């Protein structure tokens, strides 16, 4: 699924440009992908039920395939492109919500750290493969041919869904708002996307070429993916609340000090630290949703709001970064956005009993993460 999405993410703008779309139109249509992905999350979570999971996954895999490969047959027609964009965004959001909920329900929320480590690592690996394979396929087959071919991958994955066993509902299928679970991912993406969007411009202002900025971003993504694969081993020895607490601090501080640095080796160290922290936080936040299932709760709405936090952060982060950066400069923007996000996060965590339980310095004695 994410391989197909990674391919479209790479080729969407070149596809539109090939058919003569102006830059503002390309930007508007690209925004529709994110908007309808965001819109789909909560309705999909509310519609999710374990007993219907197989049917729901199969339906949206077919829709996602059609709305990805369909671009190859739209010939750039503006109405067809707009409809495909809307359906694609919604279908991807629905699939992401169902996939997380199904993964949790199939495992009963057990070994949450290890399972969510592999789950989130698989997602990020798919994005990376989609960009790499999609670019290579486009060079050989053309953009339309690459979308037609790689857009069919989700339909192939439906073959893995057909034999999936019927999932039993949670013993106490009571929806519970995810609270800090949504805040985790909103915090993550506001910081990450504001840095990713504007660091190349800041880098140029301090003598860092675009090639180096690309390498820094690749290092952060690679570190985040690698740490997810081995996070299960980490959670065997360190409680997830402790990992979460220090990862929040590390991620915030590594972003906060960017504006005070001009040395490329120091930038590499900061981006490496940010990647490790981001990868661990994606696992701990997803694992906190999985814990609902272990407690006998339904995870549909929680999955929807968790994923909605990812989408909202990706929209809000660049917007906030742009406004603040225009007012005070990009270097100061990194410090202000990071510092404010840290204060808001820990303020919200300390404000509720459930939030305080996520902080090892104030919560009850931790149990060993599994």
Secondary structure, 3 states (H helix, E strand, C coil): CHHHHHHHHHHHHHHHHHCCCCHHHHHHHHHHHHHHHHHHHHHHHHHCCHHHHHHHHHHHHHHHHHHHHHHHHCCCCHHHHHHHHHHHHHHHHHHHHHHHHHHHHHHCCCCHHHHHHHHHHHHHHHHHHHHHHHHHHHHHHHHHHHHHHHCCHHHHHHHHHHCCCCCCCCCCCCCCCCCHHHHHHHHHHHHHHHHHHHHHHHHHHCCCCHHHHHHHHHHHHHHHHHHHHHHHHHHHHCCHHHHHHHHHHHHHHHHHCHHHCCCHHHHHHHHHHHHHHHHHHHHHHHHHHHHHHHCCCCCHHHHHHHHHHHHHHHHHHHHHHHHHHHHHCHHHHHHHHHHHHHHHHHHHHHHCHHHHCCCCCCCCCCCCCC
